[in-house]
Amino acid sequence: MRAAFFDLDKTVIAKASVVALGPQLHARGFIRRRTLARAVFAQVMFLWFGADQNKMEKIRRDMLKVGKGWNRGEVRTLVQETLHDVIEPLIYREALELIDYHRAQGDEVWIVSSSPIEIVEPFADIIGANGAIASRAQVDDLDRYTGELEFFCQGPNKATAIRELAAARGIDLTESSAYSDSETDVPMLEVVGHPYAVNPDRPLAKIAHDREWPTLVFDHPVRASSRRAP
């Protein structure tokens, strides 16, 4: 069995998913306006300059600090209520076409993201993926986030999770594909036989050139429902 593994932010969608939900989190009292403004600034920096290991670690710490004390059930409800309006319009048409191509070939499709599982899992359902590998936060006995992570799906952890999934499901990684935009996902790209750099940041663009990995450009956001349009 083969599979295709897709990073989420800037690969399948045109914006960081957590930041895209920022206005809704602010409107419902989860975050303050100042926090939202910082998130927007971080998104601009992320889009222009990418994120190395140090930046990703800072993003992780900030995410945990902001979310400490939130109720997981309430976050899941917010995501379910806003995903179609906030995240779905950011999906790249080219990503949808590739996902449909892999499904037509009989490949499994998995979204692999450092974003929280509460966002990534329902998004994977929208686009018809087999499932999601994502970051998981610890919660206390009252289902509130503790400010610590159970699993951070980033860098080498993505590759480890993909290997574990492949072993459990009988996926041949040498025949499988992976798609990502960031240098931090080189371990994920290295674990498959067919890696692709999508809208790559500058370090990944150089790595892809040196290793002769194909480079793809996605730049047409559409809704997932557009694949059903005549």
C-alpha positions in Angstrom: 0.0 0.0 0.0 1.1 3.5 -0.8 0.3 6.8 1.0 0.6 10.5 0.4 1.5 12.7 3.4 0.6 16.4 3.3 1.8 19.1 5.6 -1.1 21.5 6.3 0.0 25.2 6.8 1.2 26.8 3.5 1.0 23.4 1.8 -2.7 22.5 1.7 -3.9 25.8 3.0 -2.7 29.3 2.4 -2.3 30.4 6.0 -1.3 29.0 9.4 -4.5 27.3 10.6 -4.2 28.4 14.2 -3.8 32.1 13.2 -6.7 31.8 10.8 -8.9 30.9 13.7 -7.5 33.8 15.8 -10.4 36.2 15.2 -12.9 33.5 16.2 -10.9 32.8 19.4 -10.8 36.5 20.2 -14.6 36.9 19.5 -15.4 34.1 21.9 -13.2 35.4 24.6 -10.3 32.9 24.4 -7.6 35.4 23.5 -7.1 39.2 23.9 -6.9 41.6 21.0 -3.1 42.2 21.7 -2.5 38.4 21.4 -4.4 38.4 18.1 -2.3 41.3 16.8 0.9 39.4 17.7 -0.4 36.3 16.0 -1.1 38.2 12.8 2.4 39.7 12.8 3.8 36.2 13.4 1.8 34.9 10.4 3.3 37.6 8.1 6.8 36.7 9.2 6.0 33.0 8.8 4.8 33.5 5.2 7.7 35.6 4.2 10.6 34.0 6.0 9.5 30.5 7.0 10.3 28.9 10.3 13.5 27.3 11.4 13.8 25.0 14.5 14.2 27.9 16.9 11.2 29.8 15.6 9.1 26.6 15.7 10.1 26.1 19.3 9.0 29.6 20.2 5.7 29.1 18.3 5.2 25.9 20.4 5.9 27.7 23.7 3.6 30.6 22.8 0.8 28.3 21.7 0.9 26.4 25.0 1.1 29.6 27.1 -1.9 31.2 25.4 -4.0 28.0 25.5 -3.4 27.0 29.1 -6.7 26.6 30.9 -8.9 26.4 27.8 -11.5 23.7 27.8 -10.7 21.2 25.0 -14.4 20.5 24.4 -15.1 24.2 23.9 -12.2 24.5 21.4 -13.5 21.5 19.5 -16.9 23.0 19.3 -15.5 26.3 18.0 -13.5 24.5 15.4 -16.5 22.5 14.2 -18.7 25.6 14.0 -16.2 27.8 12.1 -14.0 25.4 10.1 -16.1 25.6 6.9 -16.2 29.4 7.0 -12.6 30.1 8.2 -10.3 27.3 7.1 -12.0 25.7 4.1 -11.8 28.8 1.8 -8.0 28.8 2.3 -7.5 25.3 0.6 -5.3 25.4 -2.4 -6.9 24.0 -5.6 -3.7 22.3 -6.6 -3.6 20.5 -3.2 -7.2 19.3 -3.7 -6.3 18.0 -7.2 -3.3 16.1 -5.9 -5.3 14.6 -3.0 -8.0 13.5 -5.4 -5.3 12.1 -7.7 -3.8 10.0 -4.9 -7.2 8.7 -3.8 -8.0 7.7 -7.4 -4.7 5.8 -7.5 -5.8 3.9 -4.3 -3.3 5.7 -2.1 -4.1 6.6 1.5 -4.0 10.3 2.2 -2.8 11.7 5.6 -2.5 15.3 6.9 0.6 15.7 9.0 0.8 18.9 10.9 2.3 20.6 14.0 -1.1 22.3 14.5 -3.4 20.9 17.2 -5.3 17.7 16.5 -8.5 19.5 17.4 -8.1 21.5 14.1 -6.3 19.0 11.9 -8.6 16.0 12.4 -11.9 17.7 11.3 -10.1 19.4 8.4 -8.8 16.0 7.2 -12.5 14.9 7.2 -13.5 17.8 5.0 -10.9 17.0 2.3 -11.6 13.3 2.4 -8.2 12.2 3.9 -7.8 8.9 5.7 -6.8 10.7 8.9 -4.5 13.1 10.6 -1.2 13.1 12.5 -1.0 16.3 14.6 0.2 17.8 17.9 -1.7 16.6 21.0 -1.9 18.8 24.1 -2.1 17.4 27.7 -5.4 18.0 29.5 -6.3 17.8 33.2 -9.1 15.9 34.9 -11.5 18.8 33.9 -10.5 18.5 30.2 -8.6 21.8 30.4 -5.2 22.3 28.6 -2.3 22.2 31.1 0.2 24.1 29.1 2.2 21.0 28.2 2.3 18.8 25.1 1.7 15.1 25.0 3.1 15.0 21.4 4.6 17.8 19.3 4.2 16.9 15.6 7.2 18.8 14.3 10.6 18.1 12.7 11.9 14.6 13.4 8.7 13.7 15.3 6.7 13.9 12.0 9.0 11.3 10.5 8.8 9.1 13.6 5.0 9.2 13.5 4.9 8.5 9.8 7.1 5.4 10.3 4.9 4.2 13.1 1.7 4.7 11.0 3.3 2.9 8.0 4.3 -0.1 10.2 0.8 -0.3 11.6 -1.0 0.0 8.3 1.4 -1.8 6.0 2.3 1.3 4.0 5.4 1.1 1.7 7.2 4.3 2.4 9.6 3.8 -0.5 6.7 4.0 -2.9 4.9 6.8 -0.9 4.9 10.6 -1.3 5.2 13.6 1.0 4.5 17.3 0.4 5.7 20.3 2.5 6.8 23.9 2.3 9.3 24.1 5.2 12.9 23.2 6.0 11.7 21.9 9.3 9.9 19.1 7.4 13.0 17.7 5.7 12.8 14.6 8.0 9.2 14.0 6.8 10.3 14.4 3.2 13.3 12.1 3.6 11.2 9.3 5.0 9.4 8.7 1.7 10.6 7.7 -1.8 8.9 10.6 -3.5 9.3 14.0 -1.7 7.9 17.3 -3.0 8.7 20.8 -2.0 5.5 22.9 -2.1 5.8 26.7 -2.0 9.2 26.1 -0.3 10.8 28.5 2.1 14.3 29.6 1.0 16.2 26.8 2.9 14.0 24.1 1.6 14.2 25.5 -1.9 17.9 25.1 -1.8 17.7 21.6 -0.3 15.2 20.6 -3.0 17.5 21.9 -5.7 20.5 20.2 -4.3 18.7 16.9 -3.9 16.7 17.2 -7.2 13.4 17.0 -5.4 10.5 18.3 -7.5 9.2 21.8 -6.5 5.5 22.7 -6.8 3.7 26.0 -6.7 0.2 26.2 -5.2 -1.5 29.6 -5.4 -5.2 29.2 -6.1 -7.2 29.0 -2.8 -10.7 27.4 -3.3 -13.3 25.6 -1.1 -13.2 21.9 -0.8 -16.7 21.8 -2.1 -15.5 23.2 -5.4 -14.3 19.7 -6.4 -18.0 18.8 -6.8 -18.8 21.8 -9.0 -19.7 20.9 -12.6 
